[in-house]
Amino acid sequence: MEELPGTDALPDTALSRLRLRHLTCFVAIAEERTLAGAAVRLGLSQPAVSKTLAELELVAGRRLVDRGRSGAALTDAGTRFLRHALEVTRAMASASQALVRESAPGLAPLRIGALPTVAGGVLARALARLHRERPHAWVQVVSAANPELVAALTAGRIDCAVGRMAEPSTMRGISFELLYTESLAVVARPGHPLAAAGADRPTDPAALRGYPLLVPESGTAPRLQADALLRSIGPGTATRCTETQSLTVARAVAVQSDAVWITSRHAVRLDVEQGWLTALDVPVPQNAEPVGILRRSRARPTDLAEEVFELIRASI
C-alpha cells in the first residue's frame, strides 16, 4: 500500500477541508480504541465523532479506522497517519503553552499524572514540600489508572507521571525511573478489635473474615496483590468486599466503622503516621510492584518538573 501523502502532496481542496478537530478526533479514537470512548473524552456525542471520522476519511481518500464489535482498530494507512496527527496536535498544545508563558511569564503549569494510591501518598508529600518552598508553583494533577496515564503521556496531555511500567508496545518513547516497590498494608481505625488482639503476635489473616473489607478495584496491580491475601483469608472472601480506587471513600469508611482496609502501603503512610489509622500486623504477600517516574524520553523537563522529581525521590 502506498504511503499516505504529506501535506505538500495533498490537493489544495483537501487541505482546505482538513481541520484540527479532525486530527483531535482521530487521535482520541486511536488512543481510546472505541468511538464511544473518544466521544466521552472529547465531550461529544458518538454520532458526532463518527461524522468527524467520516469527514476525515473522505479527505484522506481511504479508510483509516476499522470499526467492529471489539472496538476501533487503525488500518495500515491509519497507523501511518497517526504519527502525523500526533505531531500536529502536540505542536498545537506546545503553541498553547507558549501563549500562556507569553501572557503570564513563569506560570506555565506542570501537568503530572499519578496513580490514585500515589496521588494521595508520595505525590501529596512532595507537593506539600513544593508549596512550602515555592508557594506560587502551578501544578495540575491528573489521577488515573496506569493505562490512561501512559496514553496521556504519549499524547502530550501530561508532562510526566508517577506510575508503573506498562506493556513494551505502549512504552515506546517513554522512560521509567524506579522509585520504590509497593507492598500492601492492612489498616483499620484506632481501637479496632484486631489492633488489640494482634498487639503481641501477628494476626491470622483468617481473623479478617469477621469484618467488612475495603480493597482496590479488580484489574489493578494492588488488587492482584490483595487477591493473594484474600485467598488466605478464606474462600468467597472477594465477593464480600467493598471495591474502590478512591482513597477518600476507603479512608472515610475505615475511620467510621470496623471495616479493614487493604491497600498500598504508601497510600496510607500519612494516615498511620498521624494516628488516623492503625496498621494491623497481618502477614501480606511480598510480591511488591515497582512504581516510578514516567516521562517522554526526548522531552527536556522544565526546572519545575526537575524540582518536583527531586521532591518525589526525597519523599519515599
C-alpha positions in Angstrom: 0.0 0.0 0.0 1.4 3.4 -0.9 2.4 5.9 1.8 -0.1 8.5 2.9 0.7 11.7 1.1 2.2 14.6 3.1 0.5 17.9 3.2 2.6 19.1 0.2 1.1 16.3 -1.9 -2.5 16.9 -0.9 -4.6 18.9 -3.3 -5.5 22.4 -2.2 -9.1 21.4 -1.9 -8.2 18.6 0.6 -6.0 20.9 2.7 -8.8 23.5 2.8 -11.2 20.8 4.2 -8.8 19.4 6.8 -9.4 20.8 10.3 -7.7 20.5 13.7 -11.0 18.9 15.0 -10.5 16.0 12.5 -7.0 15.3 13.9 -8.0 15.7 17.5 -10.9 13.3 17.0 -8.7 10.8 15.1 -6.1 10.8 17.9 -8.8 10.3 20.5 -10.2 7.3 18.6 -6.7 5.8 18.2 -6.0 6.1 21.9 -9.4 5.1 23.3 -9.8 2.2 20.8 -13.6 2.9 20.6 -15.7 5.7 19.2 -17.7 5.7 22.4 -14.6 6.3 24.5 -13.4 9.0 22.2 -16.8 10.7 22.5 -16.6 10.7 26.3 -13.1 12.1 26.2 -13.9 14.9 23.7 -17.3 15.7 25.3 -19.1 14.9 22.1 -21.9 12.5 21.1 -20.9 9.3 19.4 -22.7 10.2 16.1 -20.7 13.5 16.1 -17.4 11.5 16.4 -18.5 9.1 13.7 -19.3 12.0 11.4 -16.0 13.7 12.0 -14.1 10.5 11.3 -16.1 10.0 8.1 -15.2 13.6 7.0 -11.5 12.9 7.6 -11.6 9.6 5.7 -13.3 11.4 2.8 -10.5 14.0 2.8 -7.8 11.2 3.0 -9.5 9.2 0.3 -9.2 5.9 2.2 -10.4 4.2 5.3 -8.3 5.0 8.4 -10.2 3.1 11.1 -11.9 -0.3 11.0 -15.0 -0.4 13.3 -16.3 -3.6 14.7 -17.9 -5.2 17.8 -14.5 -5.4 19.5 -13.9 -1.6 19.1 -12.0 0.6 16.6 -8.7 -0.5 15.1 -6.4 1.5 12.9 -5.8 0.4 9.3 -2.3 0.4 8.0 -3.0 3.8 6.5 -4.4 5.0 9.8 -1.4 3.8 11.7 0.9 5.8 9.4 -1.3 8.8 9.6 -1.4 8.7 13.4 2.3 9.8 13.5 1.5 13.0 11.7 -1.7 13.7 13.6 0.1 13.4 16.9 2.8 15.8 15.7 0.2 18.4 14.8 -1.8 18.0 18.0 1.3 18.1 20.1 2.6 21.2 18.3 -0.8 22.9 18.9 -0.5 22.0 22.6 3.0 23.5 22.7 1.8 26.6 20.9 -0.9 27.0 23.5 1.6 26.6 26.3 3.8 29.2 24.6 0.9 31.7 24.6 0.4 31.0 28.3 4.0 31.7 29.0 3.9 34.8 26.8 0.9 36.3 28.6 1.9 35.1 32.1 5.7 34.6 32.2 6.8 31.8 34.6 3.2 30.5 35.0 3.3 27.5 32.6 1.8 24.6 34.6 3.4 21.3 35.3 0.9 18.6 34.3 1.6 15.5 36.3 -0.3 12.3 36.3 -0.4 9.8 39.2 -2.0 6.5 40.2 -4.7 7.1 42.8 -2.6 5.4 45.5 0.4 7.6 44.6 -1.5 10.8 44.2 -2.6 10.7 47.9 0.7 9.4 49.1 4.1 10.1 47.7 3.0 12.8 45.3 1.0 14.6 48.0 4.0 14.7 50.3 6.2 16.0 47.5 3.7 18.8 46.6 3.3 19.8 50.3 7.1 20.4 50.4 6.9 22.2 46.9 4.3 24.7 48.1 6.3 25.4 51.2 9.4 26.2 49.1 7.6 27.7 46.0 4.1 28.9 47.1 3.2 30.1 43.7 4.2 27.0 41.7 1.4 26.0 39.2 0.8 22.2 39.1 -2.1 20.3 37.5 -2.6 16.8 38.9 -4.4 14.1 36.9 -5.3 10.9 38.9 -6.0 7.8 36.7 -5.2 4.2 36.2 -1.9 3.3 34.6 -3.1 2.7 31.0 -4.7 6.1 31.0 -1.6 7.7 32.4 0.6 6.1 29.7 -1.8 7.1 26.9 -2.0 10.7 28.2 1.8 11.0 28.5 2.2 9.6 24.9 -0.3 12.1 23.6 1.3 15.0 25.4 -1.7 15.7 27.6 0.5 15.4 30.7 4.2 16.2 31.1 5.1 13.3 33.4 3.6 10.7 35.6 4.2 8.6 38.7 3.0 5.1 37.8 4.1 1.6 36.8 5.8 0.0 33.8 3.3 -0.9 31.0 3.5 -3.3 28.1 6.6 -2.6 26.0 4.5 -1.8 22.9 2.9 1.2 24.8 6.1 2.4 26.3 7.8 3.5 23.1 9.4 6.9 23.7 8.7 6.7 27.4 11.4 6.3 30.1 10.9 4.7 33.5 12.9 5.6 36.7 12.3 3.2 39.5 11.3 5.0 42.8 10.3 2.1 45.0 8.5 -1.3 45.1 5.0 -1.1 46.5 3.8 -3.6 49.1 0.4 -4.0 50.8 -0.7 -2.6 54.2 -3.7 -3.7 56.2 -5.1 -0.8 58.3 -8.1 -0.1 60.5 -9.4 2.6 62.8 -7.6 3.2 66.1 -9.1 1.0 68.8 -10.2 -1.6 66.3 -10.6 -5.1 68.0 -7.9 -6.6 65.7 -5.4 -4.0 66.8 -5.6 -5.0 70.4 -5.8 -8.7 69.6 -2.6 -8.6 67.5 -0.6 -6.5 69.9 1.6 -9.4 71.0 1.7 -11.6 67.8 0.8 -11.3 64.1 -2.9 -11.5 63.3 -4.0 -14.6 61.4 -5.5 -13.5 58.1 -8.5 -15.7 58.8 -9.4 -13.3 61.6 -10.4 -10.7 58.9 -13.3 -12.8 57.9 -15.4 -11.3 60.7 -15.1 -7.7 59.4 -16.0 -5.8 56.3 -13.1 -5.4 53.9 -12.1 -2.5 51.7 -10.0 -3.5 48.7 -8.7 -1.9 45.4 -10.7 -2.4 42.2 -10.3 -5.5 40.1 -7.7 -5.4 37.4 -5.4 -3.0 39.3 -1.9 -4.0 40.4 -2.7 -3.5 44.1 -5.8 -5.7 43.7 -3.7 -8.5 42.2 -1.6 -8.4 45.4 -4.7 -8.2 47.6 -6.3 -11.2 45.9 -3.5 -13.4 47.2 -4.3 -12.2 50.7 -8.0 -12.7 50.2 -7.4 -16.3 49.3 -5.5 -16.8 52.5 -8.4 -15.3 54.5 -10.8 -17.9 53.1 -13.0 -19.0 50.1 -15.6 -16.5 48.9 -13.9 -13.5 50.6 -13.5 -11.5 47.4 -17.3 -11.4 46.9 -17.9 -9.8 50.3 -15.7 -6.7 49.8 -16.2 -3.1 49.0 -14.1 -2.3 46.0 -12.9 1.3 45.4 -9.9 3.2 44.0 -10.9 6.3 45.9 -8.7 6.8 48.9 -11.2 9.3 50.2 -14.0 6.8 50.3 -12.0 4.0 51.7 -10.4 6.2 54.4 -13.8 7.6 55.5 -15.4 4.1 55.8 -12.4 2.7 57.7 -12.3 5.6 60.2 -16.1 5.4 60.9 -16.5 1.6 61.1 -14.8 -1.7 61.9 -14.0 -2.2 58.2 -10.4 -3.3 57.4 -8.7 -1.5 54.6 -6.3 -3.5 52.3 -4.3 -1.1 50.2 -0.9 0.1 49.0 1.5 0.9 51.9 2.5 4.3 50.7 -1.1 5.3 50.2 -1.8 5.2 54.0 1.6 6.1 55.3 0.4 9.6 56.4 -2.8 8.2 58.0 -0.7 5.8 60.1 1.9 8.5 61.0 -0.8 10.9 62.1 -2.6 8.3 64.1 -5.8 8.5 61.9 -5.5 4.8 61.1 -3.6 1.8 62.7 -1.5 -0.7 60.8 -2.6 -4.3 61.6 0.2 -6.9 61.9 -1.2 -9.2 59.2 1.2 -11.2 57.0 0.9 -9.9 53.4 2.2 -11.2 50.1 5.7 -10.0 49.3 5.4 -9.7 45.5 5.9 -5.9 45.5 5.1 -3.8 42.5 7.6 -1.3 41.1 6.5 2.4 41.0 8.5 5.1 39.2 8.6 8.3 37.3 7.4 8.1 33.7 8.3 10.8 31.2 8.8 11.2 27.4 12.4 10.3 26.6 13.1 13.1 24.2 11.3 15.9 26.1 13.5 18.1 28.3 12.0 18.5 31.7 11.3 22.1 32.9 13.1 23.4 36.1 9.8 22.9 37.9 9.5 19.3 36.8 13.0 18.6 37.9 12.3 20.1 41.3 9.2 18.0 41.7 11.1 14.9 40.6 13.7 15.5 43.3 11.0 16.1 46.0 9.2 12.9 45.0 12.5 11.0 45.4 13.0 12.6 48.8 9.5 11.6 49.9 10.0 7.9 49.5 
